[in-house]
Amino acid sequence: MSVALVAHCDWSIDRQKRWKCVAVCDGSGWIISAPEPVSDTATLLSRLRQRANVDGATLVGFDFPIGLPEAYGKAIGLFSFREALQTFGTGSFAEWFLVAEHRSQISLHRPFYPKRPGGTQRQHLFDALGVATGNDLLRHCERATGERGNACMIFWTLGGNQVGKAAIAGWREIIIPNLAEIALWPFDGGIDALANPDVTIIAETYPGDVYGQLGIPRRPIWSKRQQSGRQFIGHHLIRWLAARPQVDGTAILCAISDGFGSDKTGEDRFDATVGLFGMLDVVDGYRGDGVPDDRVIGRWEGWILGQARARAEVPDGVGAAIR
């Protein structure tokens, strides 16, 4: 595997809360920089590529969904997620990125709902898209594991755990404008196969999964939203660095001990760093990328980098479908 730079971006629809943490290969190991703002997304990927010191791929992780539920993909009649990205926003899908304000506006060509609270129900979405429950709108990597419950389905855009609006922003600002120049993991292949010089690989991440991978306990209860909580579990990050002699984390030691600051973006700097640690473990072979060998995953749904959870085998044509 030839990777010259790894970056993890903690994403938000609020531009002030978009932070990244970057590790650059010096030929023998990794040098991590302190977390920094994502800044202009139009130039983000080119700026990251310019920071590489050796020949190799640029691997960038984002914690917004990259992929669509298989049932939805089948219903819209397109071949793959990549083809869908080239189609959304055009022709009959011209309103695809517009969040529906009223239940009457929801359709396969405008599936995000609701724009604001007030008289809205998830059942409105299920009825309009022809599914029985929210599980039918979850990708396999979003379903409950031993460490967490189901994620929020991508098309429901209300509540603190909603991810749909972040996906809309990420796809429109990062993926679609660069689609011809980037490799999408795992749709275009595995990390090993894609990691060649001058290739920029985009992958989906989830820092919440990495907490467990780093040995950060769920109890006693701590909050990433509080500086004291981030300080409380900081020794786990220090322990990770101590066990990775090939990683120079000198530049982030102060941030770890300080709990990544007292302001409201401290949690974003924390997740940017934790997400980077998880990505480096995959690149360095401490952990597999986790992706099942499955046609549906590679064509439509994608996967979360490093999430080791095999999906149940479901024969083609069996299971939930959008009518």
Disulfide bonds with the S-S distance in Angstrom:
none
